[in-house]
C-alpha cells in the first residue's frame, strides 16, 4: 500500500491507498466493505469521463478526479451511498477517499501516489 500526497500543498492526504487497475478491482471498488481507513486509486488508459456508482457501498465518500499529469480537475465531496456521479471533467485517475480526509486539496493541485 502506498500513500496519497498533495504535492502542491505538501501534506499527506491519506497514509494507505490501494491501486485498482483490473476490471474486477475497478468494478467492485468499495462494494460490500466496511468504512475504510484507506483510499482507492483507479487508473484508466486515457482521459475520459469516468462515472462512479455507489451500488452496494453503504457509506459516503469523497472523490478526486485527476488528469494524466495527476492534477486535480474535479472534486466531489460526500457522495452518498447508492448514488451515481457523472463528472464534468475528463480524468485518467479517480481517487476514492473516506469523507473529510482530503483537507484543503483543491482543483489544480498536483497529487502523488
Order of alpha helices (4+ residues) and beta strands (2+ residues): beta-beta-alpha-beta-beta-beta-beta-beta-beta-beta
